[in-house]
Amino acid sequence: MPLYQAVLLAIVQGFTEFLPISSSAHLALAPWLLGWEDQGLTFDIALHFGTLAAVVMYFFRDWVQIVGQGFGLQWGSDPELSKNPKLLWLLAAASLPIGFFGYVFQKQAETTWRNPIVIGVMLIAIGVLMWVAENVGKRTRDIGAVNLTDSLAIGVGQALAIVPGTSRSGITITTGLFRNLDRYAAARFSFLLSTPAIAAAAASAAHHLYKQGGIPPGMMMPFLVGILVSAITGSIVIAFFLKFLKEHSLKFFVYYRIVFGIIVIALAVFRR
């Protein structure tokens, strides 16, 4: 893999993993649109580790407080997290659905669902759902008010993200808005919830790579570049997006998803 291709795909991953526009859609479509070969398992692992590094670095203090509070220790001083000492276990409960559905539907997610028509339809469908959530959600609750019902609902939403084009952050933030969380709280819970999901995906992919003999010759440099660039890009995007949501709605991303979805479907139909 040429280094310029590794850099471009890593930037795409870093941008789209944490914005509600679907990283799987953009990573699947980039090679298709540019005429490149699929990046393969090795580089996918690099991108997983890069985005995992981004979310862990950005939310490190949050995780220290969440884990400490989960075991009855008074660590950290974030006032919203302090109101929810059971948040660690709520995040654990919310992580169960994607573990189950990811195991059951892994083959479909990596094969039959990974096509432009499915991706385009999901881009549009979740965009419309996001628009509805923006208009009906009351946005009156912060992360300190998250309860078990909220966690399970958001966790079930995250499970839908195994379908390419859905967007893990898009569907979890949308579900949070339906549960009347404010935008910032919905995004923050979404990113915290993504940590175990991304870690599990990276560990599973790394295990498959190990069974196949490890990193192929010539892929070490693209692998390292992929981790570094996606980690840096992801950290910047998380900071930007959380600040953005304090003052703006998700409407821009709704429009982007719908327009992009229509373009993807049109290209798929006319390029056959």
C-alpha positions as CSV (number, residue, x, y, z in Angstrom):
1,M,0.0,0.0,0.0
2,P,1.5,3.4,-1.0
3,L,2.0,5.8,2.0
4,Y,-0.2,8.5,0.4
5,Q,-3.1,6.0,0.3
6,A,-2.5,5.1,4.0
7,V,-2.5,8.7,5.0
8,L,-5.7,9.5,3.1
9,L,-7.6,6.5,4.4
10,A,-6.4,7.3,8.0
11,I,-7.6,10.9,7.7
12,V,-11.0,9.6,6.4
13,Q,-11.2,7.2,9.4
14,G,-10.2,9.8,11.9
15,F,-12.8,12.3,10.6
16,T,-15.7,9.9,10.1
17,E,-15.4,7.6,13.1
18,F,-16.5,10.3,15.5
19,L,-18.7,12.4,13.2
20,P,-22.2,11.0,12.6
21,I,-21.6,10.2,9.0
22,S,-20.4,6.6,9.0
23,S,-16.7,5.7,8.9
24,S,-17.6,2.2,7.4
25,A,-19.4,3.9,4.5
26,H,-16.5,6.2,3.7
27,L,-13.8,3.6,4.1
28,A,-15.8,1.1,1.9
29,L,-16.5,3.7,-0.8
30,A,-13.2,5.4,-1.0
31,P,-11.4,2.5,-2.7
32,W,-14.5,1.8,-4.8
33,L,-14.7,5.4,-6.0
34,L,-10.9,5.9,-6.5
35,G,-10.3,2.5,-8.1
36,W,-8.0,1.3,-5.3
37,E,-7.8,-2.3,-4.0
38,D,-9.5,-2.9,-0.7
39,Q,-7.2,-1.9,2.1
40,G,-7.4,-5.3,3.7
41,L,-7.5,-6.6,7.3
42,T,-4.0,-5.4,8.3
43,F,-4.8,-1.7,7.6
44,D,-8.3,-2.0,9.1
45,I,-6.6,-3.0,12.4
46,A,-4.3,0.0,12.2
47,L,-7.3,2.3,11.8
48,H,-9.1,0.6,14.7
49,F,-6.1,1.1,17.0
50,G,-5.7,4.7,15.9
51,T,-9.3,5.6,16.7
52,L,-9.1,3.7,19.9
53,A,-6.0,5.7,20.9
54,A,-7.9,8.9,20.0
55,V,-10.9,8.2,22.2
56,V,-8.8,6.8,25.1
57,M,-6.5,9.8,25.1
58,Y,-9.3,12.4,24.9
59,F,-11.4,10.7,27.6
60,F,-8.7,9.4,29.8
61,R,-9.6,11.5,32.8
62,D,-13.3,10.7,32.4
63,W,-12.5,7.0,32.4
64,V,-10.3,7.3,35.5
65,Q,-13.3,8.9,37.3
66,I,-15.9,6.5,35.9
67,V,-13.9,3.4,36.8
68,G,-13.1,4.7,40.3
69,Q,-16.7,5.7,41.0
70,G,-17.8,2.3,39.7
71,F,-15.8,0.7,42.5
72,G,-16.8,3.2,45.1
73,L,-13.8,5.4,44.9
74,Q,-14.0,9.2,44.7
75,W,-11.7,9.8,41.8
76,G,-12.0,12.9,39.5
77,S,-14.0,16.1,39.9
78,D,-16.3,16.3,36.9
79,P,-19.6,17.4,38.4
80,E,-21.8,15.6,35.8
81,L,-19.9,12.3,36.1
82,S,-20.1,12.6,39.9
83,K,-23.9,12.6,39.7
84,N,-23.8,9.1,38.1
85,P,-21.6,6.8,40.2
86,K,-23.0,3.7,38.3
87,L,-22.0,5.0,34.9
88,L,-19.3,2.3,34.5
89,W,-21.9,-0.5,34.8
90,L,-24.4,1.4,32.6
91,L,-21.7,1.5,29.9
92,A,-21.0,-2.2,30.4
93,A,-24.7,-3.0,30.0
94,A,-25.0,-0.8,26.9
95,S,-22.0,-2.7,25.4
96,L,-23.8,-6.1,25.5
97,P,-26.1,-5.7,22.4
98,I,-23.3,-5.0,19.9
99,G,-21.3,-7.9,21.3
100,F,-24.2,-10.3,20.7
101,F,-25.4,-8.9,17.3
102,G,-21.8,-8.4,16.1
103,Y,-21.1,-12.1,16.7
104,V,-24.2,-13.3,15.1
105,F,-24.1,-11.0,12.0
106,Q,-20.3,-10.6,11.5
107,K,-20.2,-12.4,8.2
108,Q,-23.1,-10.4,6.7
109,A,-21.6,-7.1,8.0
110,E,-18.3,-7.9,6.2
111,T,-19.8,-9.3,3.0
112,T,-23.4,-8.9,1.7
113,W,-24.1,-5.7,3.6
114,R,-20.9,-4.1,2.5
115,N,-22.3,-2.8,-0.8
116,P,-23.1,0.7,-2.1
117,I,-26.9,0.2,-2.1
118,V,-27.1,-0.9,1.5
119,I,-24.7,1.9,2.5
120,G,-26.6,4.6,0.6
121,V,-30.0,3.5,2.1
122,M,-28.6,3.5,5.6
123,L,-27.0,6.9,5.2
124,I,-30.4,8.3,4.2
125,A,-32.5,6.3,6.7
126,I,-30.3,7.3,9.8
127,G,-30.1,10.9,8.5
128,V,-33.9,11.1,8.5
129,L,-34.1,9.4,12.0
130,M,-31.5,12.0,13.2
131,W,-33.7,14.8,11.9
132,V,-36.7,13.4,13.8
133,A,-34.7,13.1,17.0
134,E,-33.5,16.7,16.6
135,N,-37.1,17.8,16.5
136,V,-38.8,15.7,19.1
137,G,-36.0,15.3,21.7
138,K,-36.4,17.7,24.7
139,R,-32.6,17.8,25.4
140,T,-33.2,18.4,29.1
141,R,-30.9,15.8,30.6
142,D,-27.1,15.5,31.0
143,I,-24.9,12.5,31.4
144,G,-25.4,12.5,35.1
145,A,-29.1,11.6,34.5
146,V,-28.4,8.5,32.3
147,N,-30.2,5.4,33.7
148,L,-30.4,1.7,32.7
149,T,-33.2,2.2,30.3
150,D,-31.2,4.9,28.5
151,S,-28.1,2.7,28.4
152,L,-29.9,-0.3,27.0
153,A,-31.7,1.8,24.4
154,I,-28.5,3.4,23.2
155,G,-26.7,0.0,23.3
156,V,-29.4,-1.5,21.0
157,G,-28.9,1.5,18.7
158,Q,-25.2,0.9,18.7
159,A,-25.8,-2.7,17.6
160,L,-27.4,-1.4,14.4
161,A,-24.0,0.2,13.5
162,I,-22.8,-3.2,12.4
163,V,-24.7,-2.4,9.1
164,P,-22.3,-0.3,7.0
165,G,-23.6,3.2,6.5
166,T,-25.3,3.5,9.9
167,S,-22.6,5.3,11.9
168,R,-21.9,4.2,15.4
169,S,-21.9,7.8,16.7
170,G,-24.8,8.8,14.5
171,I,-27.2,6.1,15.8
172,T,-26.1,6.3,19.4
173,I,-26.4,10.1,19.5
174,T,-29.7,9.9,17.8
175,T,-31.0,7.4,20.3
176,G,-29.7,9.6,23.2
177,L,-31.7,12.5,21.7
178,F,-34.8,10.4,21.6
179,R,-34.2,9.7,25.3
180,N,-34.1,13.5,25.9
181,L,-30.4,13.8,26.6
182,D,-28.9,17.1,25.4
183,R,-26.6,17.0,22.4
184,Y,-23.4,17.2,24.3
185,A,-24.4,14.5,26.8
186,A,-25.6,12.2,24.0
187,A,-22.3,12.6,22.1
188,R,-20.2,12.2,25.3
189,F,-22.0,9.0,26.2
190,S,-21.7,7.8,22.6
191,F,-17.9,8.3,22.6
192,L,-17.4,6.7,26.0
193,L,-19.5,3.7,24.8
194,S,-17.4,3.5,21.6
195,T,-14.3,2.7,23.6
196,P,-15.1,-0.9,24.5
197,A,-16.7,-1.5,21.1
198,I,-13.6,-0.3,19.2
199,A,-11.3,-2.1,21.6
200,A,-13.2,-5.4,21.0
201,A,-13.2,-4.9,17.3
202,A,-9.5,-4.2,17.3
203,A,-8.7,-7.2,19.5
204,S,-10.8,-9.5,17.3
205,A,-9.2,-8.3,14.1
206,A,-5.7,-8.5,15.6
207,H,-6.4,-12.1,16.6
208,H,-7.4,-13.0,13.0
209,L,-4.3,-11.3,11.7
210,Y,-2.1,-13.2,14.1
211,K,-3.7,-16.5,12.9
212,Q,-2.9,-15.4,9.3
213,G,0.8,-14.9,10.2
214,G,1.0,-11.3,11.4
215,I,1.7,-8.1,9.5
216,P,2.7,-8.9,5.9
217,P,6.0,-7.7,4.5
218,G,5.9,-4.2,3.3
219,M,2.9,-3.2,5.4
220,M,4.7,-2.2,8.6
221,M,5.1,1.5,7.6
222,P,1.5,1.9,6.3
223,F,0.4,0.2,9.5
224,L,2.2,2.6,11.8
225,V,1.2,5.6,9.7
226,G,-2.4,4.5,9.8
227,I,-2.4,4.4,13.6
228,L,-0.6,7.7,14.0
229,V,-2.6,9.7,11.5
230,S,-6.1,8.3,12.5
231,A,-5.2,8.9,16.2
232,I,-4.3,12.5,15.7
233,T,-7.2,13.2,13.3
234,G,-9.6,11.5,15.6
235,S,-8.6,13.5,18.7
236,I,-9.0,16.8,16.8
237,V,-12.4,15.8,15.5
238,I,-13.7,14.7,19.0
239,A,-12.7,18.1,20.5
240,F,-14.2,20.0,17.6
241,F,-17.5,18.0,17.5
242,L,-18.2,18.2,21.3
243,K,-17.6,22.0,21.1
244,F,-19.7,22.2,18.0
245,L,-22.7,20.5,19.7
246,K,-22.8,22.9,22.6
247,E,-23.9,25.6,20.2
248,H,-25.2,23.9,17.0
249,S,-27.7,21.2,15.9
250,L,-27.1,18.1,13.9
251,K,-28.9,19.4,10.8
252,F,-25.7,19.9,8.8
253,F,-24.9,16.2,9.2
254,V,-28.5,15.2,8.4
255,Y,-28.3,17.1,5.1
256,Y,-24.8,15.6,4.4
257,R,-26.0,12.0,5.0
258,I,-29.0,12.4,2.8
259,V,-27.2,14.0,-0.1
260,F,-24.3,11.6,0.2
261,G,-26.6,8.6,0.4
262,I,-28.4,9.7,-2.8
263,I,-25.1,10.2,-4.6
264,V,-23.9,6.7,-3.5
265,I,-27.1,5.0,-4.7
266,A,-27.0,6.9,-8.0
267,L,-23.4,6.0,-8.6
268,A,-24.1,2.3,-7.7
269,V,-27.0,2.2,-10.2
270,F,-25.2,4.0,-13.1
271,R,-21.8,2.2,-12.7
272,R,-23.3,-1.3,-13.0
